[in-house]
Structure formats: C-alpha cells, structure tokens
Amino acid sequence: MKRTIVISIPALNGENRTRIADAARLKGFEALFFENDRAALPAAGEAEIIFSASALLAGNSPLLKWQCTPSAGINQFLGDHVFASSDAVLTNSSGAYGVTIAEHVIMITLEMLRRQPEYNAIVSRREWIRNLQVRSIRNSRITILGTGDIGRECAVRLKAFGPAVLTGVNRSGRNRDACFDRIVLQEQLDTVLPETDILIITLPGTAETFHMMDRSRLALLPDSALVVNVGRGTVLDQRAMEQELRSGRLFAALDVFEQEPLPPEDTLWDCPNLLMAPHVAGNMTLAYTRDRIVELFLEDFENYCSGRPLARQVNLAKGY
C-alpha cells in the first residue's frame, strides 16, 4: 500500500515543498500538497502522516500514525474523538516561533512605553506635540510568565536593554541557558507580581493556565504596570483586564484574546491604555518561522522513519 504524507499548509513556498517531497521520496513516501483542508480531505483517508493544523483531517484519517501541526498551540486537538485513529500521535512546532514572537514583544513593549499609539493619533490630526512623558525598559522590573522557547527568546532580547531584574516564572525552577536573573516557581507568582513593571505572558492555553492572571492577580501589579500577552487569550481574564485599563491603573498590549476573532461588538475595541494586534505575533508570515517549521518536521520525520521517539510529541491530557 502506498505510504502518503498529506500536507495542508498554504504558507509553504516552493523550496519548502521541494525539501519535504525529496525527504519523503528518500524514505518511500509520497508527499501530497493541498492548498486547504477541504481539498486535502479525500486524501486523508489513506494518509499515514499529516502535516497540518487541521483537526478536520485528524478526524477523517483512520490510518493516521502521526500528525504534526505547524502551530505551537494544540487546542483544536483537545477533547474526545478528535482523531479517527487510536494509533495517532501528535507533535507540534514548538521552537519555531520564539524569534518572531520575541521581536513582536520588543516592538509592542517599546510602543507602549514610548507612547507611540498616542503619537500616531497626534500626527494623524496634523498636530505637533512632543512632550508626552515616556518610560524605558532600562531599570524596569520584568517578569516573564512561561520560560519555554518564546519566553527565553524574549529574555535574551530584553536583557540587552538593561532591566533592573528579569524574572522567569515556571513550574520546574530551571533557568535553562541562564536567560533569566532569577526563576520563581509558579506557585510563588503572587510574591513577584507586586514587584513587576512589565509582565509578559507566553503560556499556552490549558485547563491549568485558564485565567491564571485573574482579577486578584492583576490587582497585585503596581500602578502603571504593562501587561503583554502573546501566549493564549484564556490565560488572562479579559474582562478583569479591561476594567483595570478603563480605570487608568494598568496598560496592556494584547495579541491574543479569549474569543478569536474578537467580535466587532466587543468593548475592547475602544478600550483606553490598550494596544491590540489580531494574533499576528506568531503566524507564518516571517520566512524564518516558516522555514524553521519545515526543519522541525523533517527532524521528526527522520525520527519517525528510524523508529525513534518523536522529539515534539505533545501530551494531549496535559494540553501541551
């Protein structure tokens, strides 16, 4: 029986596709490329491997052994009966998004501290106002909630600005690559929040992280603290965050939201002290990210064909 890999990732370019097709051929597979999940659906029934973020394909692939999603998050695969095959394992592309998301974090943090949204409004009115008081990353107390690939890439870049202290929060206590000045255990989060001028959230959306930054924890942040969320929208209590913003006490830069797309009628659209982006920090519009996703897939494809454990297999019970 023909061994097939079904690939449904429209962002892949010709070079990406050639690399995958050549690697597949060397291992006795045929790589089938599709521009969308619906077009890929007829081929999914015989697929041994799927390279796609689609739960639709997972649910219609009874022979599936391995699905690799090009995203880091796996929320669409959680729940009962998502996979048609009981033998299927799932890997993600964690490790591909740190660079692009970290650059986004630097951009929006500086925009907020240097009040660029307000200056944009001033210039749009053709006014010449130059005296808005700005802040600096230098000497700021920064806490990064989540010290995985994204958190570490953020830390490396932020360190160059000379913060007063750069704190990582995780469950293990590990300071991998010594990126942080200190590590605080997740259960000690409440002790570090009052000492945080800039809070950066990079956590995935799981049952454990749901509303981790709730009303009570937001209240622990000092006045004028900046909250940056590039993890998942569910980690932050959105309505509690909005109340803090409308009161003028806190500031925020949000790339992710509890409901996406954010409904047109949502009150966040006109909320003060807020810079919003439509979940663009970690998509595949940066060539480096797209190429890295392909590299990670091919690394695990080699593992798969050699009978070795897949490096990025996720725990569906845990959600990451």
N, C-alpha and C positions, 0 to 999 in steps of 0.2 A: 504494500500500500504506500502511496506517495506521502512523504512527510512534508508538511507545509507549515510555514510561518505566515500568519496574516498580520499585516502592518497597516494600521489606520491612524496615521499622524500627518495631517496635511502640511505641517510646518517643515517637514523634511525636504531638503533640497536634493538635487541630482547626485551630488557627491555622497551625501548621507545614504541615499538609496543604493548606490553602487557598492558602498562598503558593506552594507547589510546583505545585499544579494550575493556578493562574492564570498563572504564568510559562510552564508547558508549553503551555497553550492559546494564548497570545500567539505562540508560535513554531511552532504547528501540530502539537504533540504531545498525546497523551492520557496523563495520569498515572494509573496503576493502583496502588492501595494494597492491601497484604496484611498480615495480622497475623503471619504466619510464612512461612518459606522454602518449606515443603511446599505451602502454599496458593498461593504465587506460581509454583510450578514449571510449571503448564500455560501460563501467560502468558509465561514466559521464552523460549519458542521463537521468539517474534516480537519480542522486546524489542531496541530499538536502544541504549537506555540502561538501566542498572540502578543503583539507589541502595540498596545493601545490603552487609553484611559477609559475605555468603554465597558460599563457593566452590562450593557445590552449584548455585546459579543460574548462576554463571560457566561451569560445565561443561556446562550444558544450554541455552546461548543461542547458537546458531550464527550469528545475525545481529548479535550484540553488537558495538558500536563503542566503547563507553565504560562502564566500571563505576566508580562512586565508592563507596568503603567509608566508613561513618561513623566508623570507628576510625582511630587513628593508625598502629597496627601492621598489617602485611600478611602475617604469617607463613603464614596459611592459603592464600595465593595463590602461594606459592613452590613450585617443583617443576615437573616436566614435565607437559604436557597438562592443566593446571588449567582453561584457557579453551578452550571449544569453538570459538571464533572466533579465527583467526590475526590478525584486524584489531583485536582489542580492546586498548584501553589501560586502565590502572588509575590512579586517583587516590585519595589518602587524605584524611583530615580533620585533618592536622597543622596546628596553630594554634588548634584549638578546645579543647584540654584543658589548656593552661597554667595557667589560673586555678584550676580545681578541683583539679588535682594539686598546685599550689604551696600552696594552702590546706591540703591534706591533709599535705603535708610539714611545714609550720609546726606543725600540730596534733600530729603524732606525735613530732616532734623535741622539742617542749616537754614532752609527756607523759613521754618517756624521761628527759630531763634533770632534770625536776622529780619524777620517780619516782611518777607518778600511778598506774601499774598496781599498785605496792605499796601505795599509799594506798587504792586501791579494795579491795584484799584486806583491809586493816586495817579499813576501815569495814564491809565485809561480815561481819566477825567481831564487829562492835559494840565495837571497841576504840578507844581514844583515844591514839594515838601520833603525835607531832608533830615528832620530831627527826631524820628522815631527812635526810642531807646531800644538797643539790641542786646542780646546775650551771646555768650560764647560756649562752645564745647569745652574749651580750656577751663580747668578748675571746676568743672561740673562733676557732680556725683552721678555716675551712670550705672544702672542695673539692667542686665540682660536676662530676661526670664526665658531660659532654654539655652543650652550650651552645645547644641549639635552643630552641624556644618554651618548653618546660617548664623547662629549666634557667634561662633568662633570667627567667621569671616567679618562680621560686624565689629567684633572686638579688635581684630588686627588693625582695621582702618581707623577706628575711634581712638586707639592708643596714640596714633600719630598726632592727634590734636591736643594731647596733654591734659586729659581729665584728672580731677583730683583723685578719684578712685574708680576703678572699673570692676564691678562685681558681677559674677555669674551665679545664676540660681539653677540648681539641678537636683536630681534625686540621689546621685551617686557620690557626690563630693569630689569627683575627679576634675582636675584642671588640665584637660588634655591640651598639649602643645604649649602649656603655660601662657595661654592667651589672656587670662584674667589676673588682676591684682589679688583677688580672693574669690573663693567659692563659698556660697551659702547653701545649705540644704533647703529643699523645697518647703519643708515644714517650718523653717525659720524665716520664711518670706516676710512675715509681718514685722520682724525686727529690723529689716533693712529698708522697707518702704518709706518710713519717715525720714530716711537719710538719702533719698533718691530725687535728683533734679530731673533726670531723663530716664524713663522706663521704656525699654524696648522689649516687645513680646514677640517671640519667634516659635511658640509652641504649636504642636498640631492640635486639631480638634478631636478630643476623645471624651469619654464619659468622665475620666479623671480630671481633665482640664476645663470642663464646662464651667463657665462663669468663675474661673479661678480668681480673676480680677473682678470681684463683685463690689457692691456699694460700700461695704465695710472696709475693704482693702483700698479702694480708691480714696476713701476718706483719710487713710493713713498717709497719703502722699502730701508733701508740703505744698503750700500755696505756690501757684505758678509752675508747678511741675508739668513736664511734657510727657504724654503717653503716645508711643509709636507702636502700632500693631501691624506686623507683617506676617503673623502666624496664621491663625484662623479666627474668624469673627466671633465664634462661640466662646473663646477664652475670656472675652471681655463682655461684661454686662452693658449692652449698648445703651439701654435707657438710663441706667445709672450714670454712665459716661456723659450722656447728653445733658443730664441735669447739672453735672459738675461744670460742663462747658458753658451752659447758659447762665450759670451763676457767676461766671468770670473767674472761678478759682483755679481751674486747670486748663491746659491746652492739649490738643491731640492732633496726630497725623495718622489717618487710618487708610489702609489699603484693602482691608478685608472687613466683612460685615456679617451679622448673624443671618441675614437673608440676602442672597445674591441672585440676580441683580437687585440692587437696592430699589424698592418700589418708588415710582415717581412721587407718590403722595407722602413718603416718609419725611418726618420733620427734620431729619439730619441734614437734608439738602441746604437748608438755610441757617444751620446752627453756627453761632459765632465761635471763634477760637479754634476752628477746625479746618484742617487741610485734608481733602479726600482724594483718593485715586480709585479707579474701578478695577481693583485686583490685578494690577499690572506689574507689580514688583517682581514676580517670579514666573512670568509666562515665557514662551519660547521665541520672543522677538529679538533676543540677543543671540547672535550667531554662536558665541562661545557656549551658551547654555545648551542650545540645540545639539552642537557637536559633542558636548560632554555627555548628554543623554544617550547618544548613539554609542559612545565609547563604553559607558557603563553597561549598556545592554549587551554589547559584544563581549565584554569581560565575563558576564554571567552566562552568555551563550556558550563560551568556551568551557565554563564550569559545568554547564548542563550536559554538554556533549561528552565530557570526560567523566561524568558520574560524580562530580564533586558537589558539595553543598553550594547553594546559590548565596552569593555574598550579601544580597539585599532583600532576602526573604522577610516578609513582614508577618507579624503575629496578628491575625485577624481578631483574636479575642481581645487583645490589648488596644488595637486600633492604630498601630504604628510598627 
